[in-house]
């Protein structure tokens, strides 16, 4: 038996999200030879709609979506949505990676230069439990202590992931990188809250968010929040069937 989702209201200082949708989706070929990865369907819904619906349910009124590969298809799909409001950040001329794309869109995300915002990978997928994760992530945000707050999946509550993990976490929630040659218990689940001032001095052009993660670690200001639920890593065509199986099981 399914229950109706309750919509929550986001705090007034987190009103926007950056949805990263400009990637080439190479590991999802041959599907992504004809459609961008964010439009690959899982359980009858495009990946990007899973992400945008999470934001709408959390009360986020506006999402900035960057586009590059097969951008016209993605734009046409996004124009059919009513919530959240969609604003396009065009990267057709140059693929800027994660931090570079966010820096380009910064005037749309934080017009005052100070308000924090969410970052959401367009291909992230998870099964919620009793308490939706994005509102709880927002409630956990402490700007006095944090520059970045990451949503983390436990390696024991993940499907389709076969890596060594990304981070360890101390008793206060501060994160450190996985030690070379060892396993780490937490995986970045593709959702974060960030302080916009971090982007002020990064170089123009393609830049990875890993640069900012490492800077925040050095300042003891990278924190994590553990996802409540089951994280579904859909990195390949073969992983789609397992993700759909888990979603169907959860719906019963």
Kinemage of the C-alpha trace (Angstrom):
@kinemage 1
@onewidth
@group {chain A} dominant
@subgroup {mainchain}
@vectorlist {calphas} color= white
{ca unk a 1} P 0.000 0.000 0.000
{ca unk a 2} L 1.364 3.397 -0.939
{ca unk a 3} L 0.788 6.613 0.983
{ca unk a 4} L 0.434 10.129 -0.392
{ca unk a 5} L 3.615 12.171 -0.239
{ca unk a 6} L 3.549 15.266 1.903
{ca unk a 7} L 4.996 18.419 0.420
{ca unk a 8} L 7.243 20.370 2.720
{ca unk a 9} L 8.356 23.985 2.660
{ca unk a 10} L 12.038 24.825 2.282
{ca unk a 11} L 13.619 27.424 4.580
{ca unk a 12} L 13.541 30.916 3.074
{ca unk a 13} L 17.323 31.078 2.599
{ca unk a 14} L 17.460 27.947 0.385
{ca unk a 15} L 15.153 28.657 -2.519
{ca unk a 16} L 17.084 27.426 -5.550
{ca unk a 17} L 18.817 24.313 -6.811
{ca unk a 18} L 21.365 23.631 -9.535
{ca unk a 19} L 20.520 20.443 -11.421
{ca unk a 20} L 23.579 19.157 -13.271
{ca unk a 21} L 22.397 17.741 -16.592
{ca unk a 22} L 25.088 18.612 -19.135
{ca unk a 23} L 27.116 15.386 -19.104
{ca unk a 24} L 27.668 13.125 -22.096
{ca unk a 25} L 26.390 9.923 -20.465
{ca unk a 26} L 29.051 7.770 -22.107
{ca unk a 27} L 28.615 4.826 -19.746
{ca unk a 28} L 24.926 4.592 -20.652
{ca unk a 29} L 25.529 3.973 -24.355
{ca unk a 30} L 23.884 2.867 -26.600
{ca unk a 31} L 20.835 4.514 -24.959
{ca unk a 32} L 22.574 7.883 -24.821
{ca unk a 33} L 23.498 7.860 -28.484
{ca unk a 34} L 19.964 9.127 -29.186
{ca unk a 35} L 18.840 10.783 -25.943
{ca unk a 36} L 20.693 12.620 -23.154
{ca unk a 37} L 21.192 10.572 -19.988
{ca unk a 38} L 18.790 12.726 -17.900
{ca unk a 39} L 15.966 11.577 -20.218
{ca unk a 40} L 16.661 7.860 -19.752
{ca unk a 41} L 13.559 6.427 -18.126
{ca unk a 42} L 13.551 4.467 -14.885
{ca unk a 43} L 10.196 3.000 -13.801
{ca unk a 44} L 8.366 5.045 -16.425
{ca unk a 45} L 9.888 8.399 -15.480
{ca unk a 46} L 12.912 10.269 -16.846
{ca unk a 47} L 15.856 10.390 -14.459
{ca unk a 48} L 15.752 14.173 -14.332
{ca unk a 49} L 12.076 14.092 -13.380
{ca unk a 50} L 12.872 11.872 -10.405
{ca unk a 51} L 15.332 14.574 -9.265
{ca unk a 52} L 13.053 17.536 -10.004
{ca unk a 53} L 10.100 15.886 -8.289
{ca unk a 54} L 12.216 15.496 -5.140
{ca unk a 55} L 12.923 19.228 -5.257
{ca unk a 56} L 9.273 20.111 -5.836
{ca unk a 57} L 8.212 17.896 -2.936
{ca unk a 58} L 10.777 19.675 -0.735
{ca unk a 59} L 9.262 23.067 -1.574
{ca unk a 60} L 12.149 24.357 -3.716
{ca unk a 61} L 10.503 26.824 -6.119
{ca unk a 62} L 13.242 27.207 -8.755
{ca unk a 63} L 15.803 24.952 -10.405
{ca unk a 64} L 18.601 26.000 -12.742
{ca unk a 65} L 19.422 23.193 -15.200
{ca unk a 66} L 22.586 23.239 -17.299
{ca unk a 67} L 22.455 21.737 -20.798
{ca unk a 68} L 25.094 20.697 -23.330
{ca unk a 69} L 24.695 17.283 -24.991
{ca unk a 70} L 21.496 16.942 -27.065
{ca unk a 71} L 20.378 20.128 -25.339
{ca unk a 72} L 17.318 20.713 -27.511
{ca unk a 73} L 15.750 17.425 -26.407
{ca unk a 74} L 16.317 18.202 -22.761
{ca unk a 75} L 14.971 21.740 -23.065
{ca unk a 76} L 11.823 20.544 -24.835
{ca unk a 77} L 11.196 18.045 -22.052
{ca unk a 78} L 11.799 20.579 -19.274
{ca unk a 79} L 9.403 23.108 -20.781
{ca unk a 80} L 6.548 20.669 -20.058
{ca unk a 81} L 7.129 20.907 -16.298
{ca unk a 82} L 5.280 23.282 -13.985
{ca unk a 83} L 7.220 22.796 -10.731
{ca unk a 84} L 9.800 23.711 -9.831
{ca unk a 85} L 10.242 26.670 -12.172
{ca unk a 86} L 13.016 25.797 -14.645
{ca unk a 87} L 15.764 28.192 -15.720
{ca unk a 88} L 18.255 26.995 -18.349
{ca unk a 89} L 22.002 27.572 -18.109
{ca unk a 90} L 23.355 27.023 -21.623
{ca unk a 91} L 26.700 25.215 -21.925
{ca unk a 92} L 26.435 24.275 -25.590
{ca unk a 93} L 29.693 26.065 -26.454
{ca unk a 94} L 31.788 24.376 -23.778
{ca unk a 95} L 31.206 21.592 -21.244
{ca unk a 96} L 32.316 23.132 -17.950
{ca unk a 97} L 32.231 20.131 -15.569
{ca unk a 98} L 30.498 20.444 -12.214
{ca unk a 99} L 32.003 23.461 -10.439
{ca unk a 100} L 32.606 25.298 -13.719
{ca unk a 101} L 28.972 24.894 -14.711
{ca unk a 102} L 27.802 26.090 -11.310
{ca unk a 103} L 30.084 29.141 -11.479
{ca unk a 104} L 28.601 30.088 -14.865
{ca unk a 105} L 25.085 29.818 -13.418
{ca unk a 106} L 25.914 31.561 -10.129
{ca unk a 107} L 24.061 34.824 -10.930
{ca unk a 108} L 20.903 32.722 -11.364
{ca unk a 109} L 21.476 30.618 -8.255
{ca unk a 110} L 22.564 33.272 -5.756
{ca unk a 111} L 21.721 36.742 -7.105
{ca unk a 112} L 22.707 38.264 -3.763
{ca unk a 113} L 26.024 36.408 -3.804
{ca unk a 114} L 25.393 34.961 -0.354
{ca unk a 115} L 22.341 32.670 -0.235
{ca unk a 116} L 23.147 28.943 -0.132
{ca unk a 117} L 21.639 26.620 -2.711
{ca unk a 118} L 21.269 22.937 -3.485
{ca unk a 119} L 23.246 20.977 -6.060
{ca unk a 120} L 21.554 17.873 -7.473
{ca unk a 121} L 22.970 15.484 -10.056
{ca unk a 122} L 20.240 14.850 -12.615
{ca unk a 123} L 20.827 11.098 -12.594
{ca unk a 124} L 20.612 10.464 -8.840
{ca unk a 125} L 17.948 8.079 -7.663
{ca unk a 126} L 16.981 6.740 -4.264
{ca unk a 127} L 14.060 5.184 -2.454
{ca unk a 128} L 12.839 7.311 0.439
{ca unk a 129} L 11.949 5.942 3.851
{ca unk a 130} L 9.723 7.670 6.410
{ca unk a 131} L 11.442 11.055 6.287
{ca unk a 132} L 12.303 12.688 2.915
{ca unk a 133} L 16.008 13.349 2.601
{ca unk a 134} L 16.221 16.772 0.956
{ca unk a 135} L 14.180 18.576 3.657
{ca unk a 136} L 16.258 16.841 6.336
{ca unk a 137} L 19.464 17.854 4.562
{ca unk a 138} L 18.250 21.456 4.563
{ca unk a 139} L 17.378 21.265 8.264
{ca unk a 140} L 20.908 20.020 8.986
{ca unk a 141} L 22.618 22.911 7.167
{ca unk a 142} L 24.613 25.155 9.536
{ca unk a 143} L 26.267 28.019 7.621
{ca unk a 144} L 28.382 29.035 10.606
{ca unk a 145} L 30.139 25.642 10.564
{ca unk a 146} L 29.716 24.357 7.013
{ca unk a 147} L 30.824 25.394 3.539
{ca unk a 148} L 29.434 22.223 1.922
{ca unk a 149} L 26.995 19.606 3.231
{ca unk a 150} L 26.814 16.359 1.234
{ca unk a 151} L 24.076 13.753 1.137
{ca unk a 152} L 25.887 10.444 1.634
{ca unk a 153} L 24.808 6.902 0.892
{ca unk a 154} L 26.062 4.103 3.088
{ca unk a 155} L 27.813 1.307 1.226
{ca unk a 156} L 25.470 -1.110 3.024
{ca unk a 157} L 22.347 0.688 1.749
{ca unk a 158} L 23.309 1.069 -1.912
{ca unk a 159} L 22.395 -0.900 -5.009
{ca unk a 160} L 24.503 -0.997 -8.173
{ca unk a 161} L 27.613 0.608 -6.677
{ca unk a 162} L 30.845 -1.402 -6.780
{ca unk a 163} L 33.487 1.189 -5.884
{ca unk a 164} L 35.582 1.692 -2.771
{ca unk a 165} L 33.587 4.605 -1.338
{ca unk a 166} L 34.408 8.302 -1.141
{ca unk a 167} L 34.494 9.554 2.444
{ca unk a 168} L 34.849 8.738 6.110
{ca unk a 169} L 32.895 10.753 8.672
{ca unk a 170} L 33.769 11.683 12.252
{ca unk a 171} L 31.367 11.917 15.208
{ca unk a 172} L 30.549 15.550 14.359
{ca unk a 173} L 29.730 14.795 10.725
{ca unk a 174} L 32.952 16.203 9.263
{ca unk a 175} L 34.281 14.373 6.230
{ca unk a 176} L 37.686 13.138 5.105
{ca unk a 177} L 38.695 11.527 1.829
{ca unk a 178} L 39.068 7.787 1.525
{ca unk a 179} L 42.615 6.682 2.282
{ca unk a 180} L 44.373 5.273 -0.786
{ca unk a 181} L 44.190 1.474 -0.840
{ca unk a 182} L 41.358 1.277 1.709
{ca unk a 183} L 37.569 1.217 1.627
{ca unk a 184} L 35.409 4.111 2.858
{ca unk a 185} L 31.878 3.602 4.241
{ca unk a 186} L 30.182 6.550 2.549
{ca unk a 187} L 29.486 7.448 -1.083
{ca unk a 188} L 28.549 10.906 -2.329
{ca unk a 189} L 24.903 10.531 -3.343
{ca unk a 190} L 24.888 13.509 -5.711
{ca unk a 191} L 23.025 16.076 -3.581
{ca unk a 192} L 24.651 18.918 -1.643
{ca unk a 193} L 24.137 22.338 -0.115
{ca unk a 194} L 26.880 24.867 -0.817
{ca unk a 195} L 27.968 28.356 0.175
{ca unk a 196} L 28.136 30.418 -3.062
{ca unk a 197} L 31.208 32.353 -1.948
{ca unk a 198} L 33.274 29.192 -2.581
{ca unk a 199} L 33.033 29.787 -6.327
{ca unk a 200} L 34.429 33.322 -6.305
{ca unk a 201} L 38.081 32.454 -6.874
{ca unk a 202} L 37.938 29.250 -8.913
{ca unk a 203} L 39.338 29.534 -12.451
{ca unk a 204} L 37.118 30.099 -15.469
{ca unk a 205} L 36.343 27.118 -17.660
{ca unk a 206} L 35.985 23.429 -16.733
{ca unk a 207} L 36.460 22.788 -12.990
{ca unk a 208} L 35.440 19.778 -10.895
{ca unk a 209} L 33.605 20.054 -7.572
{ca unk a 210} L 36.407 17.916 -6.150
{ca unk a 211} L 38.517 21.078 -5.940
{ca unk a 212} L 35.954 22.651 -3.606
{ca unk a 213} L 35.475 19.440 -1.630
{ca unk a 214} L 39.208 19.350 -0.920
{ca unk a 215} L 39.299 23.028 0.057
{ca unk a 216} L 36.397 22.494 2.451
{ca unk a 217} L 38.116 19.450 3.972
{ca unk a 218} L 41.265 21.493 4.546
{ca unk a 219} L 39.190 24.118 6.359
{ca unk a 220} L 37.294 21.428 8.355
{ca unk a 221} L 34.063 22.670 6.760
{ca unk a 222} L 32.982 19.692 4.609
{ca unk a 223} L 30.176 17.822 6.356
{ca unk a 224} L 27.994 14.850 5.516
{ca unk a 225} L 24.420 13.745 6.155
{ca unk a 226} L 23.494 10.082 5.871
{ca unk a 227} L 20.711 9.234 3.424
{ca unk a 228} L 17.700 7.511 4.972
{ca unk a 229} L 16.671 4.934 2.416
{ca unk a 230} L 18.156 2.940 -0.434
{ca unk a 231} L 20.463 4.624 -2.945
{ca unk a 232} L 20.203 3.315 -6.514
{ca unk a 233} L 23.347 3.796 -8.570
{ca unk a 234} L 22.255 3.673 -12.224
{ca unk a 235} L 25.559 4.120 -14.018
{ca unk a 236} L 25.078 1.582 -16.810
{ca unk a 237} L 22.301 0.200 -18.978
{ca unk a 238} L 22.546 -3.090 -17.072
{ca unk a 239} L 21.763 -1.322 -13.774
{ca unk a 240} L 18.360 -0.111 -14.977
{ca unk a 241} L 16.570 -3.439 -14.452
{ca unk a 242} L 17.776 -3.768 -10.841
{ca unk a 243} L 16.743 -0.187 -10.038
{ca unk a 244} L 13.284 -0.745 -11.507
{ca unk a 245} L 12.926 -3.983 -9.553
{ca unk a 246} L 13.712 -2.223 -6.278
{ca unk a 247} L 11.311 0.648 -7.031
{ca unk a 248} L 8.519 -1.819 -7.872
{ca unk a 249} L 9.132 -3.758 -4.651
{ca unk a 250} L 8.972 -0.542 -2.625
{ca unk a 251} L 5.684 0.448 -4.241
{ca unk a 252} L 3.891 -2.713 -3.049
